Amino acid sequence: MTGRAVLVTGASRGIGRAVATAFAESGDRVAVHHRDSAPLAEQLASALPGDGHIVVQADLADPAAVQAMVDDAAARLGGLDVLVNNAGVFGAADDAHPIFDQSYEQWQQQWHRTIDVNLFGVANTIWCAARHLRDRGGRIVNVSSRGAFRGEPTQPAYGASKAGLNSLGQSLAVALAPYGITVATVAPGFVETDMTNEHLKAPRGDAIRAQSPFNRVARPEEIAAAVHWLASPEAEWASGTIVDLNGASYLRT
């Protein structure tokens, strides 16, 4: 087989779709993961350039399903070289949860749902994938968020989950380096995807675009380009880094 074996979670749309396309265009074989969007995932896998692309399914909140999905991807791709943890929950489908506007039970439900996918799901995916990656000096790239640094007042579980993801990535960059595995993270601001479509509609969309001096939000392909480079052999020395991709909309020190 030619090219690398790449698993991209949440690959059926948005950033994940652009990431899967970037790897396929460079000659890699991609496992397109989805939770409940099989038609979109199958459509993407068949449209990607090159051969050997597959579709895998799992709810990342289910540890057993994660393990089965990762092992399935590795078996069908002939191993794993790259893992991109892109899947996450946020957006119109996720109710805002300001602290005074919910019951205690609703508050707990939102936190469990978000952390189970955005943090525990990623941690479990890495645990499972690392057993395949260590034989090949693999690459792990996590997709975090600007919200990890600036906070998410109406979605505090989301901001906290991404801050935890940043810390997880840096911890594992140190822990996995002796095995030749790198771990890096990208932290986008708003990106023009299905997930953010409701937020980008006027009039709120105008205010969101104005947060950047470029007066726009990112395109998925711009995030994918950074992910692709961080997974390259040339990017080994970037292991442990968190790359801000927010068009100067939020500058941290």
Protein Blocks (a to p, Z undefined) as FASTA:
>chain_A
ZZjddddehklgcjllmmmmmmmmnopacddddfklmklmmmmmmmpgcehiacddddfk
lmklmmmmmmmmmmmnopafbdcdfbccedjklccddfklccfklmmmmmmmmmmmmmmm
mmmmmmmmmmmmmmnopaddddddfklmnopfklmmlmmmmmmmmmmmmmmmmmmmmnop
acddddddddddfklmmmmpcfklmmmmmmpmnlpacdfklmmmmmmmmmpmklmmmgoi
acddehhpaccZZ
